[in-house]
Amino acid sequence: MKKAILCLLTVAMILSGCLFSLAEAPAETGGDYGKLPTEGGRGGRSAAPLTYEDLGIKVPEDQKVNAYLNPRTYVLTKDNENSSHTHTPDGDIDVYLFAEDSRAPIEVRFDLDKLPGRDAFICIYAYDCDEFNGNTPEYDAIYVNNTKIGAMTGQDDEWNTTYWSVPVSALKVGANYVTIHIGRVDKTQTPWKYEEYYPNWWAIRVQWIQLLLDGGSGVDKPEKFSVNLRNASLQGSTIYCEAGVEIESTKSRDYEVEYSLVDRTSSASETYMQIISTDAKLVSGKKVSTYGTLKLPLSSPKGQYSVQVMLRDRNTKEILATDEKFFDFDGSVPSFDITNLKAVLSEEDYTPGPITMKVSADITNPSAIKDVKFWLDGKKSVKAKIDSKGHATGSFQITKNGVYEVEIRYVKGGKTLNSKIYVTVANITGPSSTKGDINGDGKINDADCKLLREYLMGVTKLTSDELSRADMDEDGSVTVTDYAMLRQAVLGQ
């Protein structure tokens, strides 16, 4: 009876046009920063955690962190799990472990009380991954729960730090397992055969693993850490590439700077991100300028390469910062005229879009180059605006999520050269699925009431998605009953 009376009252309201104007209440979203854990998965000891900025993943410091984010870093330096998932450590962390060892594969556990709202990364510090060793090199596949996220990178008898993106969908509240299988690649077969377990062959030592969620939480990092590719020269059949590093800190400290030249020429292969050359320097001070030298054989495959540089505390080996610079190799000595190629999004929070991608780069010697343009995915281009200091800028409009290739092209000595980075956009939302949010703007307010009223009066039409959101009582049809329920929801805010 109450429903019938409510329907009659609502019809009367529509016909008489006596509808009240509602002031839109601003949506308030408080910061939810979470608590910084002192243990990783209940098994690790407290350590200085990483942030995305440390890994070269740009998250502006003034970015508003809304309730959907859960920024934190889990640091695990001590084993806390076994292959049977009984929550009993079997001692496979920070030991040199062979594939045939009964403790293999290497497995640890991270216990999460909340899931990330945006993204996650795994960072692993390991020794002696023989990624380039003969026809049967080491191949150590990495899984998070049941999702394969990549393979370990590194060289014989060397320490390397590498990190991988983890799909948020791969994580869950509760126990999450990171597994490293010790195997090999058989290059004598066509196509190559990847064996995630191969006994009596390879071994690796993993010292620590970090899980970073929604930007991570870090302390005690340097005030400045920048990397530039500055020189390249040919000596015999080898190209020597120099990567310059600038470090500034409020106090004097001891650093280890690790340089890695990464082959990215075949992104579709199982061995994507192969490290082909490394260098390391020990430096100290408040203000440090140093460089590393990496080797690229002139016979290397043509394609994209990058230089990854990681700054570690010399004593604890914990990462303080990292950066990565990309360049294309066409069979000749590369030119490093472009530095600090960056892309910044106008919106970091979830938004219906479009958003503006502002791109910029620094040109070492502007007078030596011409025809400078920024390109998006090799299809759209804008002419770069260059100031007196050689700082080039441009922008693109982005309407959907995805991984975008941002490139700067220029002409030097009659030759077209370039530099590239890759930018992930993941915060553009689709149409709202919230009941009552008919226009899909993320809010339930008078605008939705007006849209539904006009539909019921035959003034306007609604799409199938809009009709679904307007069906407040979920009875399969949109009637004055739904309008009454929507009005009550808006008035009750």
C-alpha distance (Angstrom), angle and dihedral (degrees) to the residues before:
residue distance angle dihedral
M1 . . .
K2 3.81 . .
K3 3.79 90.2 .
A4 3.83 92.5 51.5
I5 3.81 91.9 49.2
L6 3.80 90.0 47.6
C7 3.82 90.8 52.1
L8 3.86 91.9 51.1
L9 3.79 91.9 48.8
T10 3.79 91.3 49.4
V11 3.84 93.1 49.8
A12 3.76 88.5 51.5
M13 3.77 90.3 51.5
I14 3.79 92.0 51.3
L15 3.82 95.0 47.2
S16 3.77 94.2 46.6
G17 3.78 93.2 44.3
C18 3.78 90.0 -133.5
L19 3.76 96.5 146.2
F20 3.72 122.4 148.0
S21 3.79 122.6 -123.9
L22 3.76 111.7 -123.9
A23 3.78 126.6 -153.3
E24 3.78 111.1 -132.2
A25 3.78 111.2 -114.8
P26 3.81 112.2 -138.6
A27 3.79 114.3 -115.8
E28 3.79 109.7 -120.4
T29 3.78 118.7 -157.1
G30 3.74 115.3 -175.0
G31 3.79 124.3 -148.3
D32 3.77 114.4 -95.3
Y33 3.79 105.7 -170.8
G34 3.79 96.9 162.7
K35 3.78 123.5 -145.0
L36 3.77 120.4 -65.4
P37 3.81 104.8 -118.7
T38 3.76 119.1 -133.1
E39 3.78 92.6 -155.9
G40 3.79 132.7 48.6
G41 3.76 110.4 -131.7
R42 3.82 90.7 -23.4
G43 3.80 89.6 -70.7
G44 3.80 107.2 72.8
R45 3.78 129.3 84.2
S46 3.79 124.0 -121.2
A47 3.83 113.1 -83.4
A48 3.79 139.3 158.6
P49 3.82 102.7 -79.4
L50 3.81 128.2 -142.0
T51 3.78 129.3 -117.2
Y52 3.81 129.9 -155.7
E53 3.80 88.3 -105.8
D54 3.81 87.5 59.0
L55 3.79 89.0 56.3
G56 3.79 94.1 48.0
I57 3.82 92.5 -103.8
K58 3.79 103.4 135.7
V59 3.81 116.3 -128.4
P60 3.84 110.8 159.7
E61 3.80 113.9 -123.6
D62 3.79 92.1 -130.3
Q63 3.78 92.9 52.5
K64 3.80 112.0 131.1
V65 3.79 109.9 -119.6
N66 3.79 107.3 -147.7
A67 3.77 130.4 -163.4
Y68 3.79 93.0 -90.7
L69 3.81 90.3 65.4
N70 3.78 124.9 81.4
P71 3.82 106.8 -172.3
R72 3.79 115.1 -168.1
T73 3.79 142.9 124.6
Y74 3.80 124.4 -135.5
V75 3.80 114.7 -155.9
L76 3.80 118.6 -162.9
T77 3.81 119.1 -173.4
K78 3.79 99.2 151.8
D79 3.80 128.5 59.0
N80 3.81 116.0 -104.6
E81 3.81 106.3 166.1
N82 3.80 147.0 45.1
S83 3.80 135.1 -149.5
S84 3.82 91.8 -95.2
H85 3.83 92.4 57.5
T86 3.81 94.3 -127.8
H87 3.84 91.7 137.5
T88 3.81 91.0 -113.6
P89 3.84 117.9 126.8
D90 3.79 115.2 -122.8
G91 3.82 96.2 -170.6
D92 3.80 102.1 -110.5
I93 3.85 97.7 133.9
D94 3.82 121.0 91.6
V95 3.81 92.4 7.3
Y96 3.80 130.1 105.5
L97 3.80 100.6 -106.3
F98 3.82 127.9 -169.5
A99 3.79 122.7 -152.4
E100 3.79 93.4 -113.8
D101 3.82 92.9 53.1
S102 3.81 110.8 118.2
R103 3.82 88.9 -125.9
A104 3.81 92.8 60.7
P105 2.95 135.7 140.2
I106 3.79 97.1 58.2
E107 3.77 108.4 -120.4
V108 3.81 134.7 175.7
R109 3.80 134.5 172.5
F110 3.80 132.8 -131.2
D111 3.81 115.4 -166.3
L112 3.82 110.9 -150.3
D113 3.79 124.2 -166.6
K114 3.83 91.1 -175.8
L115 3.79 134.6 25.6
P116 3.80 123.7 -127.7
G117 3.78 115.2 -101.4
R118 3.78 96.2 -150.2
D119 3.80 118.1 16.1
A120 3.81 148.3 -31.2
F121 3.80 138.9 -148.2
I122 3.81 135.4 -163.2
C123 3.82 118.7 -146.7
I124 3.84 120.7 -168.1
Y125 3.81 130.3 -172.7
A126 3.82 110.8 -157.8
Y127 3.81 143.8 160.6
D128 3.81 132.8 -133.1
C129 3.79 105.3 7.9
D130 3.83 99.4 165.7
E131 3.78 94.9 -153.7
F132 3.83 93.0 156.0
N133 3.78 105.2 38.7
G134 3.82 116.3 129.7
N135 3.78 125.1 -68.6
T136 3.81 93.8 -38.0
P137 3.83 106.0 45.1
E138 3.78 124.5 173.2
Y139 3.80 118.2 -82.1
D140 3.80 116.4 -172.0
A141 3.80 111.3 -177.2
I142 3.83 118.5 -155.1
Y143 3.80 124.6 -147.4
V144 3.79 131.7 -174.9
N145 3.79 104.4 -156.7
N146 3.82 100.8 -44.6
T147 3.81 96.8 -27.0
K148 3.80 119.5 101.1
I149 3.80 109.2 -140.2
G150 3.83 101.7 175.6
A151 3.79 143.8 -71.5
M152 3.80 135.3 -73.9
T153 3.79 118.8 -93.4
G154 3.79 129.1 -152.6
Q155 3.78 148.1 94.4
D156 3.79 139.0 -95.2
D157 3.82 114.7 -67.4
E158 3.82 94.1 -6.6
W159 3.80 136.2 114.0
N160 3.80 116.0 -123.1
T161 3.79 134.9 178.8
T162 3.78 118.3 -150.7
Y163 3.79 134.6 167.1
W164 3.80 136.8 -159.4
S165 3.78 136.5 -164.5
V166 3.82 113.9 -110.2
P167 3.82 119.1 -152.4
V168 3.79 109.3 -120.0
S169 3.80 87.3 -135.3
A170 3.82 89.0 64.2
L171 3.81 92.0 63.3
K172 3.79 129.2 76.6
V173 3.78 139.5 -175.7
G174 3.79 108.3 -89.8
A175 3.80 126.4 19.0
N176 3.82 117.4 12.9
Y177 3.80 119.3 -176.0
V178 3.80 127.1 -148.0
T179 3.80 111.4 -162.4
I180 3.81 128.8 -171.9
H181 3.81 115.9 -165.9
I182 3.80 117.0 -157.9
G183 3.80 110.0 -139.5
R184 3.77 144.7 124.4
V185 3.80 146.3 -117.3
D186 3.79 117.5 -119.1
K187 3.83 103.8 -149.0
T188 3.80 92.8 177.0
Q189 3.80 88.5 78.1
T190 3.80 126.6 74.1
P191 2.96 112.0 -106.5
W192 3.78 97.2 23.9
K193 3.78 114.1 -100.4
Y194 3.82 116.7 -129.9
E195 3.81 113.3 -154.9
E196 3.79 114.1 -172.8
Y197 3.80 91.1 -165.6
Y198 3.80 123.6 37.4
P199 3.85 118.5 158.0
N200 3.80 127.5 -141.4
W201 3.78 93.8 19.3
W202 3.80 124.5 76.9
A203 3.82 137.2 24.1
I204 3.80 136.5 -173.7
R205 3.79 138.7 -174.0
V206 3.82 119.6 -141.2
Q207 3.79 112.1 -164.8
W208 3.80 99.9 -178.5
I209 3.81 144.2 -10.2
Q210 3.79 127.8 -153.4
L211 3.81 128.3 -163.8
L212 3.83 114.4 -156.8
L213 3.80 120.2 -163.8
D214 3.83 127.1 -168.1
G215 3.79 95.0 -17.6
G216 3.77 99.6 -33.9
S217 3.81 128.7 -124.2
G218 3.79 121.5 -94.6
V219 3.78 141.6 173.7
D220 3.80 139.5 -166.2
K221 3.79 98.2 22.5
P222 3.84 123.7 152.6
E223 3.78 120.6 -89.7
K224 3.81 91.4 -125.6
F225 3.79 134.6 20.2
S226 3.81 119.5 166.3
V227 3.79 133.9 166.3
N228 3.80 128.2 -160.2
L229 3.80 131.6 178.7
R230 3.77 100.3 -133.4
N231 3.80 114.0 164.2
A232 3.79 140.1 18.6
S233 3.81 126.1 -177.0
L234 3.80 137.0 173.3
Q235 3.78 119.0 -124.3
G236 3.78 112.1 177.0
S237 3.82 105.9 -48.5
T238 3.82 95.8 -24.1
I239 3.80 129.8 87.6
Y240 3.82 113.6 -144.2
C241 3.81 112.5 -151.9
E242 3.81 122.0 -165.1
A243 3.80 122.0 -151.1
G244 3.81 114.4 -165.1
V245 3.81 121.3 -151.6
E246 3.82 130.9 -162.5
I247 3.83 119.8 -165.4
E248 3.80 128.5 -177.1
S249 3.80 125.7 178.8
T250 3.79 137.4 167.3
K251 3.79 90.3 -120.4
S252 3.78 136.6 32.7
R253 3.77 113.5 -99.8
D254 3.79 142.7 161.1
Y255 3.81 117.4 -103.3
E256 3.76 139.5 -173.6
V257 3.80 113.6 -152.4
E258 3.82 114.6 -158.6
Y259 3.82 119.9 -162.8
S260 3.80 123.9 -166.0
L261 3.81 129.8 -177.4
V262 3.80 106.9 -148.9
D263 3.80 126.0 -158.7
R264 3.82 109.7 -140.4
T265 3.79 98.3 164.9
S266 3.82 95.6 118.2
S267 3.79 110.7 39.5
A268 3.81 92.0 170.6
S269 3.80 95.3 58.8
E270 3.80 127.6 95.3
T271 3.82 89.6 -119.5
Y272 3.79 95.8 56.9
M273 3.82 112.6 153.4
Q274 3.79 99.4 30.3
I275 3.80 114.4 -179.0
I276 3.79 107.4 -136.2
S277 3.81 102.0 171.4
T278 3.81 136.7 19.0
D279 3.78 139.8 -174.3
A280 3.81 134.0 178.4
K281 3.80 134.8 -163.4
L282 3.82 132.2 -168.5
V283 3.81 112.3 -142.8
S284 3.81 137.3 167.0
G285 3.79 138.7 -163.6
K286 3.79 145.8 66.0
K287 3.79 95.4 -84.1
V288 3.80 114.7 31.5
S289 3.80 133.0 177.1
T290 3.79 116.3 -174.8
Y291 3.80 142.4 141.4
G292 3.79 142.9 -151.7
T293 3.80 130.5 -145.0
L294 3.80 122.5 -137.3
K295 3.79 129.6 -171.9
L296 3.80 126.1 -131.1
P297 3.82 117.4 -179.1
L298 3.80 111.2 -129.9
S299 3.82 87.5 -131.3
S300 3.83 92.1 60.7
P301 3.83 117.8 126.3
K302 3.79 115.1 -87.7
G303 3.78 114.5 -109.2
Q304 3.77 141.5 72.8
Y305 3.80 126.2 -20.4
S306 3.77 133.3 172.6
V307 3.78 139.2 -159.5
Q308 3.80 114.8 -136.3
V309 3.79 117.4 -163.8
M310 3.81 122.5 -169.9
L311 3.78 125.5 -169.8
R312 3.79 114.8 -151.2
D313 3.76 136.4 179.2
R314 3.80 103.3 -105.2
N315 3.80 93.7 -136.6
T316 3.82 104.7 39.0
K317 3.86 96.8 28.6
E318 3.80 88.2 -138.0
I319 3.80 116.7 147.4
L320 3.79 116.3 -107.8
A321 3.81 98.2 174.7
T322 3.78 143.0 -18.5
D323 3.80 139.2 -168.6
E324 3.80 137.8 -176.6
K325 3.82 131.3 -150.9
F326 3.81 123.6 -165.9
F327 3.79 130.6 -150.8
D328 3.80 137.7 170.4
F329 3.80 121.4 -123.1
D330 3.81 117.6 -152.7
G331 3.79 98.5 175.4
S332 3.81 95.1 -82.1
V333 3.80 134.4 83.5
P334 3.85 107.1 -68.5
S335 3.79 122.8 -124.3
F336 3.81 118.8 -131.3
D337 3.80 100.8 -161.5
I338 3.81 94.9 131.1
T339 3.81 123.7 69.6
N340 3.80 135.4 173.7
L341 3.80 96.4 21.0
K342 3.81 103.0 -177.0
A343 3.79 142.2 167.9
V344 3.83 124.2 -156.2
L345 3.80 124.2 -171.2
S346 3.79 120.3 -137.0
E347 3.82 89.9 -139.5
E348 3.80 124.5 42.3
D349 3.82 96.2 168.8
Y350 3.80 121.7 74.1
T351 3.79 110.4 -75.7
P352 3.81 138.3 166.1
G353 3.82 86.6 -123.1
P354 2.91 160.1 179.3
I355 3.79 97.0 -174.4
T356 3.78 130.3 -173.8
M357 3.80 119.8 -118.0
K358 3.80 107.4 -154.2
V359 3.80 111.5 -158.9
S360 3.79 127.8 -166.3
A361 3.79 141.8 168.7
D362 3.80 139.9 177.9
I363 3.81 119.1 -123.4
T364 3.80 115.4 -147.8
N365 3.82 95.4 -151.9
P366 3.83 111.5 10.1
S367 3.80 94.1 -177.7
A368 3.81 91.2 60.9
I369 3.82 95.9 58.8
K370 3.81 137.8 50.5
D371 3.82 143.1 -177.9
V372 3.81 93.6 46.5
K373 3.81 113.6 -175.1
F374 3.79 136.9 165.5
W375 3.82 116.9 -133.9
L376 3.80 130.8 -161.7
D377 3.82 114.3 -150.5
G378 3.80 88.3 -24.5
K379 3.83 90.5 -74.8
K380 3.81 110.2 79.3
S381 3.79 122.4 47.2
V382 3.81 138.7 -177.1
K383 3.78 127.8 -169.9
A384 3.80 110.9 -109.6
K385 3.79 119.5 -117.0
I386 3.82 107.2 -137.9
D387 3.81 123.8 -164.5
S388 3.81 128.2 -155.5
K389 3.81 91.7 -86.8
G390 3.80 94.2 54.7
H391 3.80 95.4 -104.0
A392 3.83 108.6 148.5
T393 3.81 123.5 -160.3
G394 3.81 139.5 -178.8
S395 3.80 140.3 147.0
F396 3.82 144.1 -139.9
Q397 3.81 133.3 -161.6
I398 3.83 113.3 -122.9
T399 3.81 119.7 -159.8
K400 3.81 103.8 171.6
N401 3.78 141.1 32.6
G402 3.77 121.6 -95.9
V403 3.80 146.3 102.7
Y404 3.81 109.9 -69.1
E405 3.79 128.3 -160.3
V406 3.80 109.3 -137.1
E407 3.79 112.5 -165.6
I408 3.79 136.0 177.3
R409 3.80 115.4 -154.5
Y410 3.80 127.2 -169.8
V411 3.79 141.4 161.0
K412 3.80 122.0 -115.5
G413 3.78 123.9 171.9
G414 3.79 90.5 -10.4
K415 3.80 91.8 -55.7
T416 3.82 125.7 112.1
L417 3.83 110.8 -129.5
N418 3.77 133.0 175.3
S419 3.79 150.3 -178.1
K420 3.83 127.9 -148.1
I421 3.76 143.5 -162.0
Y422 3.81 132.0 177.9
V423 3.80 121.8 -128.9
T424 3.81 125.7 -166.1
V425 3.81 118.6 -146.3
A426 3.81 111.6 -167.7
N427 3.81 105.8 147.8
I428 3.82 102.5 79.4
T429 3.79 107.6 109.0
G430 3.78 127.9 -150.5
P431 3.81 124.9 -133.8
S432 3.79 113.1 -44.3
S433 3.80 117.3 -101.0
T434 3.84 93.4 -164.5
K435 3.79 115.0 123.1
G436 3.79 109.8 -112.5
D437 3.80 95.5 19.7
I438 3.80 90.4 105.0
N439 3.80 98.2 162.9
G440 3.84 91.7 45.8
D441 3.80 96.7 -126.9
G442 3.81 93.3 131.8
K443 3.81 93.8 -105.3
I444 3.81 136.0 90.1
N445 3.79 108.0 -143.0
D446 3.81 147.0 120.1
A447 3.81 91.5 -58.7
D448 3.81 88.8 65.9
C449 3.82 90.7 47.3
K450 3.79 90.5 52.2
L451 3.80 92.4 48.9
L452 3.82 92.5 50.7
R453 3.81 92.5 45.0
E454 3.81 90.8 53.4
Y455 3.80 90.3 48.5
L456 3.82 92.4 51.6
M457 3.81 89.9 48.7
G458 3.81 91.3 50.4
V459 3.80 93.6 -115.4
T460 3.80 96.0 119.7
K461 3.80 141.1 14.0
L462 3.79 129.4 -125.7
T463 3.80 129.2 -143.4
S464 3.79 120.5 -121.3
D465 3.83 90.2 -101.1
E466 3.81 91.3 49.5
L467 3.82 91.3 48.3
S468 3.80 89.8 51.1
R469 3.81 91.2 53.6
A470 3.83 90.8 44.6
D471 3.84 92.7 54.8
M472 3.81 93.7 91.9
D473 3.82 96.8 170.3
E474 3.83 91.9 41.8
D475 3.80 94.1 -132.0
G476 3.80 93.2 136.0
S477 3.81 97.1 -103.5
V478 3.79 136.2 75.2
T479 3.82 113.7 -127.6
V480 3.79 141.7 149.6
T481 3.80 86.9 -81.4
D482 3.79 89.0 66.4
Y483 3.81 89.4 48.7
A484 3.80 91.0 52.9
M485 3.80 91.3 49.9
L486 3.80 90.9 48.5
R487 3.81 92.1 50.0
Q488 3.79 90.1 50.1
A489 3.82 90.6 50.3
V490 3.81 91.8 51.3
L491 3.80 94.7 44.8
G492 3.79 90.3 48.4
Q493 3.82 93.7 58.6
